[in-house]
Amino acid sequence: MRKRLIMVLTGILSCIGTTLAQNTVSGLVISQEDNLPVVGATVTIEGTHSGTTTNSEGHFTLSVPSLTVVLKISCLGMNTETIPIEGRSNIKIRLFSQNKTLDDVVVVAYGTTRKSSYTGAASFVKSDAIKDVPVTSFENALTGKVAGLQVTNASGQLGGTPSLRIRGIGSMNASNDPLYVIDGVPVVSGNVGQMSSELYATNNIMNSLNPEDIESISVLKDAAASALYGSRAANGVILITTKKGKYGKPKVNLKMTYGFSPSWATKNYEPASVQSQVDMMYQVYYDANYDAKKKDAAEIASTTALKWLNESFNEHGYQLTADGTGRYQDIHISEYDHSGRGGKYYDWEKAYFRSAAYQNYDFSVSGGNGITHYYSSLSYSDQQGRSRTNDFKRVSGRVNLMQKAGKFLDFTTNVSFARTRQVGFNDTRNTATNYFYEVHNLLWGMYWPTDYKTGLPYTDRYESYAYNNLYYDKLWSNNTTNTQISAMETAALHLSPGLDVKSILSYETTGVKGHLYYSPKHYQGTSTNGSVSETRTTYDDIISSTTANYNKFLGDHEFNVMAGFEAEKVTTNYTRSTGTNLANSDLQSISIAGAYDADGYKWGHSLLSVLSKADYNYKQIYYLSASYRRDGSSRLSKDNRWGNFWSVSGAWNLTNERFMKNFDRLSTLKLRMSYGINGTLPTNDYGYMSLMTFNSRYMGDPGSQLSSLASPNLSWETSHTTNIGIDFGLLRQRIRGTIEYYTRDSKNLLQDVPVSMVTGFSSILKNVGLINNHGIEVQLDGDIISNRDWLWTLSVNASFLSSKVKKLYDGEDIIWKDPTGDDNRAQFIYREGQSTLAFYGYEWAGVDKSNGNSVYYVNDPSDPKKGDFLYKGRGATYKYESANYTIIGNAIPAVSGGFCSNLKFKGFDFNLNFIYKIGGKLYDGAYKDVADDGYYWARIRAASYYKNMWTTDNPNGTQPRLQGTDLRDAIQYSSRHICSASFVRLKNLSLGYTFPSDLLKRAFISNARLFFTASNLWTWAKYKEADPEVNQYGTRGWETPICKTFTFGIDLTF
């Protein structure tokens, strides 16, 4: 009994001693931005679960074993801080919002990291860099802002799909597009279907993402940055982070923007005057009818030429006469049959195109405390294209909610909705429906939309094969509607200090509805008595992923490991129905059709992955990182289904070395190096299997046929990338820069390989090719002036790229056509040792000064002097068919990039953004039409052609003489249409003013800013015919040009 009493007393005394040994620490946690108390912040003793939370006034009280421990303070939406107590009993702690850190936290693959500790090659763009830019998709706002990222557009039509290329071209038959990831989830991207089937205006799914909802964009460029995305990351990754609620009081934001696009960015194939056109057409007809063997040859030729001209233009109210019978005559254009059109010409440019209006409204509410953060937005955009038939509208909404459920569990819910409607017209070389093509090459000013005799619309086809679409526009419709809904739920579990587990479940569905209608009265509908086509495409994407991340400090050593798995299933459903022989010309429903046709398809693929990553750093000086991912794809056979992708990287932060302390002017110096392997999948979901099509029918019974041969050995294309980089900062970071060297070998590229004709096919896909991309990237930023009132920063980036084909099947060349526009405007060749964008055609030597004929080099491989005659020491000919194709240019520039100037003075801000390209060539496919020296006589030719054309009075002309007997010369692939691709463009200019906060308080406004922007304001280029900013293949055709755009707006925060 005595022993038991002693033991109890001893325990009680021990507990009392322990309690007395505890110390109490009190403190206040406030926000660095506005000094407001941070409610619900978690305060723990580092390395333990002991802790508390701040109250409604930001205060906390915590018992600690000693006053030497370290406190860890965390709060949703703010950066975690570790604070040594160092003997203090009362502490004031400031927390930074996650976008206000001194050492930026950046979004990378499957997480975030400090920019200073990152070992990969990546560029980071904040929302401020793309705000105020009037674009339908954020992609276009990235132009010139990221070294190594090329953003181009095949068309200026609203809603079209831009091309993004990161560090060159990595595939011949698979995709060259980067992977898009939004808030940690890979998403469907790019063109989700041509508008209404046969009309070649693309439909960009990224238009569904409101640019105002974007917080930041990370562009991952090397294997160390992107290898965790494995088989989808060979062409780089675009990581998009949407806005989240920030700690503080609720903020209501309203942004309204209005604008207009009054003109094209540049002149485009400016037509010669009507008088010049008529004079030249007379000469063409004269040549075609002149026969020197006949008596009175000149009179016959002149009379016949005038007859043909009058047959074309009498019905439009014009009479054409000449004073003489020679080839070179001034043709008189006068009124015919009292038409009232003498001396008047119709302005088709003004009729078809307009000063397009732009309006955009963005409304958002955001805020948060220590427990809940929220951001919600609603947006409406209505934009007109310069063509009267091109419009784009978008309604979108988003809710991002972060909820803390106790100390150890956080939930994030992201839900978005968008509906876009795109109305467009034909963007190809189509004589009937491409209005830009018609105005600049087909619609003479002597063609009128009305019949001068009756005043009714002119409905026949003009001599140039164009139509009066002012009338026919009312008899057809063409539109595409996208509806996209996405939902993502994330649960983050904090199991122990340093150990977190995060699970994501995401679902995205996109519905694309296409509609194309031709009235029975429309020239495209007369043969079928009207037609209606409806297409429905649905994309469903389900992704589930779980990752576990563990971070641990052991003295000067920091370890971070991550492991996880991911599963994705993508399903696509497509249906098309077409009805003809419509019962009513006013209704646009298939149900009124007398005949029907329909088809449909369903396809999809799945991807299963495991992934891991390990990072280590010592004293934040030496960094090592390694990642590994194993993907299994349903697009490949069972024997080749799994692929391994990995990377290793390291960095040396010399800034933190002791021997660097005396180098005061060098504030940052870090060396990086990485190597790794990524992959690319075949684009065909079932390419390894033989496929059947069931689109044949006989007597009501279905039929089928073999549509493709099996290629069971299909495998991954693999990208092997080495990257060496240096990051530096001078003068306390007033000057900052990055220089990168990279080389990327894309191996096992898919190529069409010949097979026996007995199979019924000519080729199948096999993994045989190799392409190398290598280059240097430079990014420089500097604060030129930085004081209380002034801040002037300059930024410039440059990308030097070499992209060459290294290996082809049996070393045999591959000749291919430009796939954009469907008009075969240019021809390319893949040849070992040559550029991946090598133009292939006849080498045009120029104009023979003695006769004005085009001269072509023969380029006989056995004898360079072989030909009909010698020209400048080489074998040459007047006949292109006697010449040989050769490489005539390279579309890849020597250097490209952008430079920006951002100036702030008190409340004013003034920003300039330039883009440039130096070197490389472009192929002007449209110039074949406007500089035609004989083919299609009724075409309008450009003023520049007449100005530079050879004549007896202009023997030094650089363009060949016009010949009515030469029918094919201009349309051949030749270097006559190769031009310099170098240009500099002022892409965006913006001017803003932010009102002083003291003036706004009475109106309950916390921030107000007025702004003005101008896009595509100025361009310098050697190439003068049209816009030098061409598509990703370096070609120009008859696609709609881009516009100059001016916008005005106000941005209010309440």
Backbone hydrogen bonds, N-H to C=O, Kabsch-Sander energy under -0.5 kcal/mol:
donor,donor_aa,acceptor,acceptor_aa,energy
5,L,1,M,-2.0
6,I,2,R,-1.8
7,M,3,K,-2.1
8,V,4,R,-2.1
9,L,5,L,-2.3
10,T,6,I,-2.3
11,G,7,M,-2.1
12,I,8,V,-2.4
13,L,9,L,-2.5
14,S,10,T,-2.1
15,C,11,G,-2.4
16,I,12,I,-2.4
17,G,13,L,-2.5
18,T,14,S,-2.5
19,T,15,C,-2.6
20,L,16,I,-2.7
21,A,17,G,-1.5
22,Q,18,T,-0.8
22,Q,19,T,-1.0
23,N,64,V,-3.6
25,V,62,L,-3.2
26,S,89,S,-2.9
27,G,60,F,-2.0
28,L,91,I,-2.2
29,V,58,G,-2.3
30,I,28,L,-0.5
30,I,93,I,-2.7
31,S,36,L,-2.6
32,Q,95,L,-2.6
35,N,31,S,-2.3
38,V,29,V,-2.8
39,V,37,P,-0.7
40,G,54,T,-1.2
41,A,38,V,-0.6
42,T,74,S,-2.9
43,V,41,A,-0.5
43,V,52,T,-3.0
44,T,42,T,-0.5
44,T,72,K,-2.5
45,I,50,S,-2.4
46,E,44,T,-0.6
46,E,70,V,-2.8
48,T,45,I,-2.1
52,T,43,V,-2.5
54,T,41,A,-1.9
55,N,59,H,-2.4
58,G,55,N,-2.0
60,F,27,G,-1.9
62,L,25,V,-2.8
64,V,23,N,-3.8
69,V,66,S,-0.9
71,L,83,I,-2.9
72,K,44,T,-3.1
73,I,71,L,-0.5
73,I,81,E,-3.0
74,S,42,T,-2.4
74,S,72,K,-0.5
76,L,370,G,-0.6
78,M,75,C,-2.3
79,N,96,F,-2.7
81,E,73,I,-2.5
83,I,71,L,-2.8
85,I,69,V,-2.4
87,G,67,L,-3.1
88,R,85,I,-1.6
91,I,26,S,-2.1
93,I,28,L,-3.2
93,I,91,I,-0.5
95,L,30,I,-2.4
98,Q,77,G,-1.6
100,K,97,S,-2.3
104,D,102,L,-0.7
106,V,104,D,-0.6
106,V,113,T,-2.9
108,V,111,G,-2.7
109,A,225,A,-0.5
111,G,108,V,-1.6
113,T,106,V,-2.0
115,K,104,D,-2.9
117,S,114,R,-1.1
118,Y,115,K,-1.0
122,A,120,G,-0.7
123,S,219,V,-2.0
125,V,217,I,-3.4
127,S,215,E,-1.7
129,A,126,K,-1.6
130,I,127,S,-1.4
131,K,127,S,-0.9
133,V,130,I,-1.1
135,V,133,V,-1.6
140,N,137,S,-1.1
141,A,137,S,-0.5
141,A,138,F,-1.1
142,L,138,F,-0.5
142,L,139,E,-1.4
143,T,140,N,-1.0
145,K,142,L,-2.3
146,V,142,L,-0.6
149,L,146,V,-1.7
150,Q,148,G,-0.6
150,Q,165,R,-2.8
151,V,149,L,-0.6
152,T,150,Q,-0.5
152,T,163,S,-2.3
154,A,161,T,-0.5
156,G,1040,T,-2.8
160,G,157,Q,-1.7
163,S,152,T,-3.4
164,L,162,P,-0.5
165,R,150,Q,-2.1
167,R,148,G,-2.5
167,R,165,R,-0.7
179,L,236,G,-2.3
181,V,238,I,-2.7
182,I,185,V,-2.5
183,D,181,V,-0.6
183,D,240,I,-3.0
185,V,182,I,-1.5
187,V,180,Y,-2.3
192,V,203,N,-2.6
195,M,201,A,-2.4
197,S,194,Q,-1.1
198,E,196,S,-1.1
199,L,195,M,-0.8
199,L,196,S,-0.7
200,Y,198,E,-0.6
201,A,199,L,-1.6
202,T,200,Y,-0.5
204,N,159,G,-1.9
205,I,190,G,-2.4
205,I,203,N,-0.5
207,N,204,N,-1.4
208,S,205,I,-1.9
209,L,206,M,-1.4
210,N,208,S,-0.7
213,D,210,N,-2.1
214,I,211,P,-1.4
215,E,241,T,-3.2
216,S,241,T,-1.6
217,I,125,V,-3.0
218,S,239,L,-2.8
219,V,123,S,-3.2
220,L,218,S,-0.7
220,L,237,V,-2.7
221,K,121,A,-2.7
222,D,121,A,-1.1
226,S,222,D,-1.7
227,A,223,A,-3.0
229,Y,226,S,-2.4
230,G,227,A,-1.9
232,R,229,Y,-1.7
233,A,230,G,-1.6
234,A,679,G,-1.3
236,G,233,A,-1.8
237,V,220,L,-1.8
238,I,179,L,-3.4
239,L,218,S,-3.3
239,L,237,V,-0.6
240,I,181,V,-3.5
240,I,238,I,-0.6
241,T,216,S,-2.6
242,T,240,I,-0.5
243,K,213,D,-2.5
248,G,368,G,-2.7
251,K,366,S,-3.6
253,N,251,K,-0.5
253,N,364,S,-3.0
254,L,1052,L,-2.8
255,K,362,D,-2.8
256,M,1050,I,-2.4
257,T,360,N,-2.8
258,Y,1048,F,-3.3
259,G,358,Y,-2.5
260,F,1046,F,-2.4
261,S,356,A,-2.4
263,S,1044,K,-0.6
265,A,1042,I,-2.4
269,Y,1025,E,-3.3
272,A,941,R,-1.9
277,Q,273,S,-2.4
278,V,274,V,-2.5
279,D,275,Q,-2.5
280,M,276,S,-2.2
281,M,277,Q,-2.6
282,Y,278,V,-2.4
283,Q,279,D,-1.5
284,V,280,M,-2.1
285,Y,281,M,-2.8
286,Y,282,Y,-2.4
287,D,283,Q,-2.5
288,A,284,V,-2.1
289,N,285,Y,-1.0
289,N,286,Y,-0.7
290,Y,286,Y,-0.8
290,Y,287,D,-0.8
291,D,289,N,-0.6
294,K,291,D,-1.9
297,A,294,K,-0.9
300,I,296,D,-2.5
301,A,297,A,-2.6
302,S,298,A,-2.7
303,T,299,E,-2.8
304,T,300,I,-2.7
305,A,301,A,-2.3
306,L,302,S,-2.5
307,K,303,T,-2.1
308,W,304,T,-2.5
309,L,305,A,-2.3
310,N,306,L,-2.6
311,E,307,K,-2.3
312,S,308,W,-1.3
313,F,309,L,-2.0
314,N,310,N,-2.7
316,H,313,F,-1.0
317,G,314,N,-2.1
318,Y,313,F,-1.9
319,Q,334,S,-2.7
321,T,332,H,-1.8
323,D,330,D,-0.5
329,Q,327,R,-1.0
331,I,329,Q,-0.8
332,H,321,T,-3.1
334,S,319,Q,-2.7
334,S,332,H,-0.6
336,Y,317,G,-1.8
339,S,336,Y,-1.0
344,K,341,R,-2.2
346,Y,445,G,-3.2
348,W,346,Y,-1.1
351,A,347,D,-1.5
352,Y,348,W,-2.6
353,F,349,E,-1.9
354,R,386,R,-2.2
356,A,261,S,-2.0
356,A,354,R,-1.0
358,Y,259,G,-2.4
359,Q,382,D,-1.9
360,N,257,T,-2.5
361,Y,380,Y,-2.9
362,D,255,K,-2.7
363,F,378,L,-2.6
364,S,253,N,-2.4
365,V,376,S,-2.4
366,S,251,K,-2.3
367,G,374,Y,-2.0
368,G,248,G,-1.8
369,N,372,T,-2.5
370,G,39,V,-0.8
373,H,402,M,-2.8
374,Y,367,G,-2.5
375,Y,400,N,-2.1
376,S,365,V,-2.4
377,S,398,R,-2.6
378,L,363,F,-2.8
379,S,396,S,-2.8
380,Y,361,Y,-2.4
381,S,394,R,-2.7
382,D,359,Q,-2.8
383,Q,392,F,-3.1
384,Q,357,A,-2.6
385,G,390,N,-3.6
388,R,352,Y,-2.0
390,N,387,S,-1.8
391,D,389,T,-0.6
391,D,423,V,-1.8
392,F,383,Q,-2.7
393,K,421,R,-2.2
394,R,381,S,-2.4
395,V,419,R,-2.3
396,S,379,S,-2.2
397,G,417,F,-2.8
398,R,377,S,-2.0
399,V,415,V,-2.8
400,N,375,Y,-3.4
401,L,399,V,-0.5
401,L,413,T,-3.0
402,M,373,H,-3.1
403,Q,411,F,-3.2
404,K,371,I,-3.1
405,A,403,Q,-0.6
405,A,409,L,-3.2
406,G,404,K,-0.7
410,D,492,A,-2.5
411,F,403,Q,-3.1
412,T,490,T,-2.6
413,T,401,L,-3.1
414,N,488,M,-2.6
415,V,399,V,-2.5
416,S,486,S,-2.5
417,F,397,G,-2.7
418,A,484,Q,-2.2
419,R,395,V,-2.6
420,T,482,N,-2.2
421,R,393,K,-2.4
422,Q,480,T,-3.0
423,V,391,D,-2.7
424,G,478,N,-1.0
426,N,433,T,-0.5
430,N,428,T,-2.4
431,T,429,R,-0.5
434,N,430,N,-1.6
435,Y,433,T,-1.0
438,E,434,N,-2.4
439,V,435,Y,-2.6
440,H,436,F,-1.6
441,N,437,Y,-1.2
441,N,438,E,-0.5
442,L,438,E,-2.4
443,L,438,E,-3.5
444,W,442,L,-1.3
447,Y,444,W,-1.8
451,D,456,L,-3.0
452,Y,450,T,-0.5
455,G,451,D,-3.4
458,Y,449,P,-3.0
459,T,457,P,-0.6
462,Y,466,A,-2.7
465,Y,462,Y,-2.1
469,N,467,Y,-1.4
471,Y,468,N,-1.1
472,Y,468,N,-1.7
473,D,469,N,-1.9
474,K,471,Y,-1.1
475,L,472,Y,-1.9
476,W,473,D,-0.8
477,S,517,Y,-1.6
479,N,515,H,-2.0
480,T,422,Q,-2.5
481,T,513,K,-2.7
482,N,420,T,-2.5
483,T,511,G,-2.5
484,Q,418,A,-3.0
485,I,509,T,-2.5
486,S,416,S,-2.1
487,A,507,Y,-2.6
488,M,414,N,-2.6
489,E,505,L,-2.4
490,T,412,T,-2.9
491,A,503,S,-2.3
492,A,410,D,-2.9
493,L,491,A,-0.5
493,L,501,V,-3.5
494,H,408,F,-3.2
494,H,492,A,-0.5
495,L,493,L,-1.0
495,L,499,L,-1.1
496,S,499,L,-1.2
499,L,496,S,-2.4
500,D,498,G,-0.6
500,D,549,N,-3.0
501,V,493,L,-2.6
502,K,547,T,-3.2
503,S,491,A,-2.4
504,I,545,S,-3.1
505,L,489,E,-2.2
506,S,543,I,-3.0
507,Y,487,A,-2.6
508,E,541,D,-2.3
509,T,485,I,-2.7
510,T,539,Y,-2.6
511,G,483,T,-2.9
512,V,510,T,-0.5
512,V,537,T,-3.4
513,K,481,T,-2.9
513,K,511,G,-0.5
514,G,512,V,-0.5
514,G,535,T,-2.2
515,H,479,N,-2.4
516,L,533,S,-2.2
517,Y,477,S,-2.5
518,Y,531,S,-2.7
519,S,475,L,-2.9
522,H,519,S,-1.7
525,G,522,H,-1.8
526,T,522,H,-1.1
529,N,525,G,-0.7
529,N,526,T,-0.7
530,G,525,G,-3.3
531,S,518,Y,-2.2
532,V,579,G,-2.4
533,S,516,L,-2.8
534,E,577,S,-2.7
535,T,514,G,-2.2
536,R,575,T,-2.5
537,T,512,V,-2.5
538,T,573,N,-2.5
539,Y,510,T,-2.9
540,D,538,T,-0.5
540,D,571,T,-2.7
541,D,508,E,-2.8
542,I,569,K,-2.4
543,I,506,S,-2.2
544,S,567,A,-2.5
545,S,504,I,-2.4
546,T,565,F,-2.1
547,T,502,K,-2.8
548,A,563,A,-3.1
549,N,500,D,-3.4
550,Y,561,V,-3.0
551,N,498,G,-2.3
552,K,559,F,-2.7
554,L,557,H,-3.1
557,H,554,L,-1.7
558,E,617,N,-2.5
559,F,552,K,-3.1
560,N,615,D,-2.4
561,V,550,Y,-2.5
562,M,613,K,-3.0
563,A,548,A,-2.0
564,G,611,L,-2.5
565,F,546,T,-2.0
566,E,609,S,-2.4
567,A,544,S,-2.8
568,E,607,L,-2.6
569,K,542,I,-2.2
570,V,605,H,-2.9
571,T,540,D,-2.6
572,T,603,W,-3.4
573,N,538,T,-2.1
574,Y,601,Y,-3.0
575,T,536,R,-2.3
576,R,599,D,-2.9
577,S,534,E,-2.4
578,T,597,D,-3.4
579,G,532,V,-2.7
580,T,595,A,-2.1
581,N,528,T,-2.3
581,N,530,G,-1.2
582,L,529,N,-2.1
583,A,592,I,-1.7
587,L,584,N,-0.6
592,I,589,S,-1.3
593,A,590,I,-2.0
594,G,580,T,-1.7
594,G,581,N,-1.2
595,A,580,T,-1.8
597,D,578,T,-1.9
599,D,576,R,-2.2
601,Y,574,Y,-2.8
603,W,572,T,-2.4
605,H,570,V,-2.0
607,L,568,E,-2.6
608,L,632,G,-2.4
609,S,566,E,-2.9
610,V,630,R,-1.7
611,L,564,G,-2.7
612,S,628,Y,-2.4
613,K,562,M,-2.8
614,A,626,A,-2.7
615,D,560,N,-3.5
616,Y,624,L,-2.7
617,N,558,E,-2.0
618,Y,622,Y,-2.1
619,K,556,D,-2.8
619,K,617,N,-0.6
621,I,618,Y,-2.3
622,Y,618,Y,-1.5
623,Y,651,A,-2.8
624,L,616,Y,-2.8
625,S,649,S,-2.6
626,A,614,A,-2.2
627,S,647,S,-2.3
628,Y,612,S,-2.5
629,R,645,F,-3.0
630,R,610,V,-2.6
631,D,629,R,-0.5
631,D,643,G,-2.2
632,G,608,L,-2.4
633,S,641,R,-1.8
634,S,606,S,-2.1
636,L,633,S,-1.1
640,N,637,S,-1.1
641,R,637,S,-0.6
643,G,631,D,-2.5
645,F,629,R,-3.1
646,W,677,I,-0.7
647,S,627,S,-2.0
648,V,675,Y,-2.7
649,S,625,S,-2.7
650,G,673,M,-2.4
651,A,623,Y,-2.0
652,W,671,L,-2.6
653,N,621,I,-3.5
654,L,652,W,-1.3
654,L,669,L,-1.4
655,T,669,L,-1.2
656,N,653,N,-1.2
657,E,654,L,-1.6
660,M,657,E,-1.5
661,K,658,R,-1.8
663,F,660,M,-1.7
664,D,662,N,-1.4
666,L,663,F,-1.0
667,S,665,R,-1.0
667,S,729,G,-1.2
668,T,729,G,-1.8
670,K,727,D,-2.8
671,L,652,W,-2.3
672,R,725,G,-3.0
673,M,650,G,-2.2
674,S,723,N,-2.4
675,Y,648,V,-2.4
676,G,721,T,-1.8
677,I,646,W,-2.9
678,N,719,S,-2.3
679,G,230,G,-1.7
680,T,717,E,-2.6
681,L,231,S,-0.6
687,G,684,N,-1.0
689,M,686,Y,-1.7
691,L,708,S,-1.4
693,T,705,Q,-2.7
696,S,703,G,-1.3
698,Y,701,D,-2.5
701,D,698,Y,-2.4
703,G,696,S,-3.0
705,Q,693,T,-1.9
707,S,691,L,-3.0
708,S,691,L,-1.3
714,L,711,S,-2.0
717,E,680,T,-2.6
718,T,747,K,-1.9
719,S,678,N,-2.9
720,H,718,T,-0.5
720,H,745,D,-2.9
721,T,676,G,-2.5
721,T,719,S,-0.7
722,T,743,T,-2.5
723,N,674,S,-2.4
724,I,741,Y,-3.0
725,G,672,R,-2.3
726,I,739,I,-2.1
727,D,670,K,-2.8
728,F,737,G,-2.5
729,G,668,T,-2.4
730,L,735,I,-3.1
731,L,665,R,-2.6
734,R,730,L,-1.1
734,R,731,L,-1.1
735,I,730,L,-2.0
736,R,781,D,-3.5
737,G,728,F,-2.5
738,T,779,Q,-2.6
739,I,726,I,-2.2
740,E,777,E,-2.7
741,Y,724,I,-3.1
742,Y,775,G,-2.2
743,T,722,T,-2.1
744,R,773,N,-3.6
745,D,720,H,-2.6
746,S,744,R,-0.7
746,S,771,I,-3.3
747,K,718,T,-3.2
747,K,745,D,-0.8
749,L,769,G,-2.5
751,Q,766,K,-2.4
753,V,751,Q,-0.6
753,V,764,I,-3.3
755,V,762,S,-1.6
759,T,756,S,-1.6
760,G,757,M,-1.6
761,F,756,S,-0.6
764,I,753,V,-2.0
766,K,751,Q,-2.0
768,V,749,L,-2.7
768,V,766,K,-1.0
769,G,749,L,-2.1
770,L,807,K,-1.8
771,I,746,S,-2.1
772,N,804,K,-2.8
773,N,744,R,-2.7
774,H,802,S,-2.4
775,G,742,Y,-2.1
776,I,800,F,-1.6
777,E,740,E,-2.4
778,V,798,A,-2.6
779,Q,738,T,-2.7
780,L,796,V,-2.8
781,D,736,R,-3.3
782,G,794,L,-2.6
783,D,734,R,-3.2
784,I,782,G,-1.0
784,I,792,W,-2.0
785,I,792,W,-1.4
787,N,790,W,-2.9
791,L,904,K,-2.3
792,W,785,I,-2.6
793,T,902,N,-2.7
794,L,782,G,-2.5
795,S,900,C,-2.4
796,V,780,L,-2.6
797,N,898,G,-2.8
798,A,778,V,-2.3
799,S,896,S,-2.4
800,F,776,I,-3.2
801,L,799,S,-0.6
802,S,774,H,-2.5
804,K,772,N,-2.7
805,V,834,Q,-3.0
806,K,770,L,-2.9
807,K,770,L,-1.8
811,G,808,L,-2.3
812,E,809,Y,-2.1
814,I,830,Y,-2.1
816,W,828,F,-2.0
818,D,826,A,-2.0
823,D,820,T,-0.7
828,F,816,W,-3.6
829,I,838,A,-1.7
830,Y,814,I,-3.2
831,R,829,I,-0.6
833,G,805,V,-3.8
834,Q,831,R,-2.5
836,T,803,S,-1.7
838,A,829,I,-0.6
838,A,835,S,-0.7
839,F,837,L,-0.6
839,F,889,G,-2.2
840,Y,827,Q,-2.7
841,G,886,T,-2.5
842,Y,973,Y,-3.1
844,W,842,Y,-0.9
845,A,855,V,-3.2
846,G,855,V,-0.9
848,D,853,N,-2.7
849,K,847,V,-0.6
851,N,848,D,-1.1
852,G,848,D,-3.2
855,V,846,G,-2.4
856,Y,877,T,-3.0
857,Y,843,E,-2.4
858,V,875,G,-2.2
859,N,875,G,-0.5
863,D,860,D,-0.6
866,K,863,D,-1.8
868,D,876,A,-1.8
869,F,876,A,-1.6
871,Y,874,R,-3.0
874,R,871,Y,-1.4
875,G,864,P,-2.4
876,A,869,F,-3.1
877,T,856,Y,-2.2
880,Y,878,Y,-0.7
882,S,879,K,-1.8
883,A,880,Y,-1.8
884,N,858,V,-1.7
886,T,841,G,-2.7
888,I,839,F,-2.0
889,G,839,F,-0.7
891,A,837,L,-2.5
894,A,918,I,-1.3
895,V,918,I,-2.0
896,S,799,S,-1.6
897,G,916,Y,-2.0
898,G,797,N,-1.1
899,F,914,F,-1.6
900,C,795,S,-3.1
901,S,912,L,-2.3
902,N,793,T,-2.8
903,L,910,F,-2.8
904,K,791,L,-2.8
905,F,908,F,-2.1
906,K,789,D,-2.2
908,F,905,F,-2.8
909,D,992,G,-2.3
910,F,903,L,-3.0
911,N,990,S,-2.7
912,L,901,S,-2.6
913,N,988,N,-2.6
914,F,899,F,-3.1
915,I,985,R,-2.4
916,Y,897,G,-2.2
917,K,983,F,-2.4
918,I,895,V,-3.1
921,K,890,N,-2.1
922,L,979,C,-2.4
923,Y,1034,G,-2.4
924,D,922,L,-0.6
924,D,977,H,-2.8
925,G,923,Y,-1.2
925,G,1036,R,-2.4
926,A,1036,R,-0.8
928,K,925,G,-0.6
929,D,926,A,-1.7
930,V,926,A,-1.6
931,A,927,Y,-2.0
932,D,929,D,-1.0
939,R,936,Y,-1.7
940,I,441,N,-2.4
942,A,930,V,-2.1
943,A,270,E,-3.1
945,Y,942,A,-0.6
946,Y,942,A,-1.5
947,K,943,A,-2.3
948,N,944,S,-1.9
949,M,945,Y,-0.8
950,W,959,Q,-2.5
951,T,954,N,-0.9
954,N,951,T,-0.8
957,G,954,N,-1.8
958,T,948,N,-0.6
959,Q,948,N,-2.5
961,R,852,G,-2.2
963,Q,933,D,-2.7
966,D,963,Q,-1.1
967,L,965,T,-0.8
971,I,968,R,-0.8
972,Q,969,D,-1.2
974,S,972,Q,-0.8
975,S,842,Y,-2.3
977,H,974,S,-1.6
978,I,975,S,-1.4
979,C,922,L,-2.7
981,A,920,G,-1.9
983,F,917,K,-2.1
984,V,1020,W,-2.4
985,R,915,I,-2.8
986,L,1018,W,-2.6
987,K,913,N,-1.4
987,K,985,R,-1.4
988,N,913,N,-1.9
989,L,1014,A,-2.3
990,S,911,N,-2.5
991,L,1012,F,-2.7
992,G,909,D,-2.9
993,Y,1010,L,-2.7
994,T,907,G,-2.9
995,F,993,Y,-0.5
995,F,1008,A,-2.4
999,L,996,P,-1.1
1000,L,996,P,-0.6
1000,L,997,S,-1.0
1001,K,997,S,-1.2
1003,A,1000,L,-1.1
1004,F,1001,K,-1.9
1005,I,1000,L,-2.0
1006,S,1053,T,-2.2
1007,N,1053,T,-1.7
1009,R,1051,D,-2.1
1010,L,993,Y,-2.5
1011,F,1049,G,-2.4
1012,F,991,L,-2.6
1013,T,1047,T,-2.3
1014,A,989,L,-2.5
1015,S,1045,T,-2.7
1016,N,987,K,-2.2
1017,L,986,L,-1.3
1018,W,986,L,-0.7
1020,W,984,V,-3.0
1022,K,982,S,-1.0
1023,Y,982,S,-0.5
1024,K,1022,K,-0.5
1030,V,1028,P,-1.4
1031,N,1035,T,-1.3
1034,G,1031,N,-1.9
1036,R,923,Y,-2.6
1044,K,263,S,-2.6
1045,T,1015,S,-1.5
1046,F,260,F,-2.7
1047,T,1013,T,-2.5
1048,F,258,Y,-3.8
1049,G,1011,F,-2.5
1050,I,256,M,-2.1
1051,D,1009,R,-2.8
1052,L,254,L,-3.2
1052,L,1050,I,-0.5
1053,T,1007,N,-2.8
1054,F,252,V,-3.4
